[in-house]
Amino acid sequence: MAVIPPQPRSNKLRACLLCSIVQLPSDFKRNGCPNCDDILQLKGNVDRVNSCTTALFEGVIAVVDPDNSWVAKWQRTSQKVRGIYAVRVRGRVPEDVEAELQDRGLKYRPRDQTEQD
Amino acid sequence: MSDYDDDDLGLDGDGEEQQVTQTSRKGKEKARHRDDDDEEQALREDRDDDDDDEEDEDDEEEEDRGQQPKKRKRRKIAVNSFLDVYAEVSDDDEEEEEEDEEVEGFMYDDADDAVNGDTTRRQHVLLDNRRQQREEKTAEQIAKDLTERYGGIRAAPRYTGDLNDVPQRLLMPSVHDAGLWQVRVKPGRERDIVFSLMRKSIDMEYTAHPLSILSAFQRESLSGMIYVEARSQKHVQQACNGLVGVYLSKGVHLVPIEEMASLLTIKKQDVTVTYGMWVRIRKHPKYGGDLAQVIIPGDGIEDVAVRLVPRIDMNPPEETSMLDPSKKRKKAVAVVGAARPPQKLFNVEEVAKAYSRKSIISKLGGEIVFQGETYKNGFVEKDIKINNLILDDVQPTLDEISMFMSAKDGSKQDDLGIQLRDIAESSRKAAIAVLQPGDNVEVFEGEQAGIHGVVEEISGEVVTITAMGVDIEGQKLEIPARSIRKRFKQGEHVKVMAGMYTDETGLVTTVQDDKVTFLSDLSMTTITVFAKDLRIAAEVGTGTNTIGNYELHDLVQLDAATVGVIFKTERDSFRVLDQNGKVLIVKPHQISMRRDSSRAIASDAEGHELRANDNVKEVDGEQRKGRVLHTHQSFYAFLHNREITEHGGVFVARARSLVSLAPKGNALKNGGADLSKMNPAMMGGGMVGSGALGRGPRDRHIGVTVMVTKGPHKGYGGTIKDTNGNTARVELRTGNKMISIDKDKLRKIAPNGDLLFLHQNAPPGNNSSNNNNSNSNAWGAPPSWTNSGGASGGRTPFQGSSSKTPNPYAVGGGKTPAWAPGSRTPNPYAAESGKTPAWNAGSKTPNPYADGGRTPAWNVSSRTPNPYATGANAGASSGTAYGGATPARSWDASANSSSGWLGAGSDGSATPRQSSWGNDWVSAPTPAAAATPGFNVGLTPAFGALTPAAAQTPAGVFNSAASSATPAASGGYALAANDNRTLESDWLFDPAVVPHHPRIKIQLLGTHVANYLGGEYEQQKGKVIAGNKAPSGYEQTATVLFESGEQRSVVARYIAAVPPSHNGEEVLIAGGKQKGAIMVVREDPDDETVTVSSRSNPGAVFAVPKELLIALYDEKA
């Protein structure tokens, strides 16, 4: 369960570049990314938060029931926690994260919808 | 599952052992999944399980690297029997791990899919395999698995790229998925509502009625709607119920299944920020909307360094230079909010002058820091968040770019190059949009640079052109749209399609790269625009002749003294030819009003009426012909002739130098003027000064008080406000209602209450003939209304004398000249102000009453400022009488002008005084001219003939400066038998009044209009302390003690008597038979006449016109 940002309009909101969850930077710092902190390690690291999340995202999704939601499935967040996600996030994760993903054998899919398959 | 298999099968395996091993592992996993399902494990747990396995596998892999042979061997044994099956099911090395993840997805998505026999068999094998593997696990492993599975919450769940490998197309929604419902919301609140739904779902999760929605989302590009994923519409409504900004009433619509995915995938084309590109600042106190150039794109995600043309306030507030820099900056921003300084390149000298040199810090590399901003090469360089930049559709104008270009000093050559390239770049997008098949284009970059041709086809960013040229004629080439620009040749006629000069047309004069200069058809100026904004066009002009409320050939008032005709409309301005023939360029806001001259009449060289749309010719000069567009003040005529090129064919001429081309009024043409026709008296109600007799611009019935005698409004009284043919618009006295009614149903109400036919007893002017003791015949002159109109005209407005409003309706029945009710003479403006102030202003406006009096326009043109003269022009004769009288501040003058005329008789004496109230005498420039009969082309002799007696009468009057001469003069006239009803102009110095000077109440009137003493004394009351008649030619003055205690000398003509205001007041009768007598008001002086009686004999009451009464201060005072 992610922290739901209190201010929808806040331009401080940031989206995780990996899972596209939307939170306040302070929440990212306090709790890390609820989905991918294991790899991004945002918790307690402001620089990391800045490099792995972005304010440039478009569209928000309230994922209430990730397991059954087609939207979540389509957005590839169905295995993620409930919370607010961005539809589209601009930018890529830092290279070290990409490398880490590759090491783990995970395919990195940028959230900017540039790649379609 | 089948998908997965298909994928795998589709891949060509290379039969390597390892792959086989791994595939088999997959198989095992699948089998395990099945098991899990059977065991009814929660999904998440299941996933954790997977994770565990993955870890295992990872471990295994690591091991693989180290001790491959051993492991492989074991595996090989395990899967040996399936080797042949899996040999064909192979995969790339890199993907193998990810496919493990994929498997998981398939378990949920596609487990139900039909499987063919082969796969079924394989599943069984996998299952078996899986079980086998599990059995192979050591007890420790299993224990570890279990603890991991159930042993509490892990802080950070392991990141898994779930579903990452499933191609998006396989995630398309199916009928089993919940629907997406479109919900209308308040635009701008989409995101808030999505958040609200999220919170609401969480809050209500454990209540009795949890929300049943699965998700909700919003896109910036889909304004005013959100999409809610739910199983049924009811769930959506339940969820959205009570949220502010949701328009459930607009309905909740199910999104068709095939459109669901596109809702999440549509996107705007991203613009990547590149070095040198043009951007626009979105919001900034100083630079909002300004063009900027990217100098450091950054990561294209957050901050972008741009340079801008600075806006530095060169008039800093004084204290700024004293304060420390930090405060200064703050201040500067605050100041900027009001009106931002203009764009100007940074100039050290100028800034040093405006601020202090200390505030400028020079750095290496030509950088200057000023007020915390960095300036380089004259630009200010700033880091701006990309959110605050407009990247799309920047459309830099040539002006803006040239501002950047102008800063060459210090810029390196490549900088400039970049700029040029970027102009093309910036217009690239637009270029695609503006290109059309058939356009002439040229290729300006790339291999085919220089080729030109015609656009055949446009698809995306590729344009197919048919090349033109000697050796490649007719070849079809595909060129990127960005490399193409429109091509124009000199002499082509083009039209601007976009930008500042939209709709301008013109001929191309020069073409330089993509900048085209053309000569505008409209303004005859050269305009340079980008080629992309141009299109070849045949049409000329703006296509519209209207800007705002004004259109071509309108007569417009520019200022008090200037009118003109629009002869050309430009983009946002007009060219106007004014009455003096000058050409003015005016903006719509400079035009104070449009004039309607459709009813204006001027007289031409032959004294004929000249109106708009007449075809005329000049009698002198160039003898130009033209159609009258407008006439102005009967003097100027604006003509139009298509054949004249100058000023769009519009020219101005004097009305009196024009003759009509159309043969009209032939009889009149012969032998000059037909005086009998001109003679109003002979015309019997006709018009003076115009050949078109009887065609007055306004119906003379307008203003007549009438009674409705038929129809539903029978019995109602009212006033005719307008007429049209045989119908009249009558304003009823009751209910403030306007009705249209047949004139036949109206009867004029005579002052004595009789009802008369509208036409019966001559026009309203003739009302005066209803005077108690006079009728038209009494004049001994033709009983024309004009004559009597004159007489009454003279009187009417002045009934009130000093009173402010000559209220025609207030006239008492018997005593008052009956004429008043029907009168149209009183100038309403005069009435309102009591000082006829409007007149001066109106000296340019035809007095409506002039019209009402059917005054031919000539009178207006005479510019007589005297309304009464104008009004009186109802009858030329009386008009003249006034004209003569009006100026008569000096008696001589009035005597002169009046004397030749049908005297206004007794009125004559009254008039001058009125005029002294009525208007600013000084401003009456040429009353004599107005009055002069000669003005009317010698039409007037007849008048003189009519009233020989008058000639003598006024003479007598005026010569005897004592001025009481009136009665005598008018003796011969019925009218003269009347009491004098108005004060004479020099009443103040009347011997009968002079002794009472210290007691009479006077007030100053008319000073506002004349701006006498700044108008400060207007309506100040007081008494005359001393006053002497000055010799003729000098202003009369009197020393007045105002009630305020102030004492000063005042020009006598502004001194007006204060009429009695209450019963019992002592009054002085200043005119008439009882002149000089002091009486006491016996009735409230509400009426035009006041009942008075002397103190000594209260029983003998008299009715005296109120105007003749002057209130007195108490004797003691």
Interface residues (C-beta under 8 A of the other chain):
Chain A: M1 I4 P5 P8 R9 N11 L18 G32 N35 C36 D37 D38 I39 L40 K43 T54 A55 L56 E58 G59 V60 I61 A62 V63 V64 D65 D67 N68 S69 W70 V71 A72 K73 W74 Q75 R76 S78 Q79 K80 R82 G83 I84 V87 R88 R90 G91 L101 R104 G105 L106 K107 Y108 R109 D112 Q113 T114 Q116 D117
Chain B: L43 R47 D58 E94 E96 E97 E98 D100 E101 A156 P157 R158 Y159 T160 G161 D162 L163 N164 D165 P167 Q168 R169 L171 P173 D177 A178 L180 R191 D192 V194 F195 S196 L197 M198 R199 S201 I202 L211 I213 L214 S215 A216 F217 Q218 R219 E220 S221 E229 M260 A261 L264 T265 K267 D270 D299 I301 E302 I386 N387
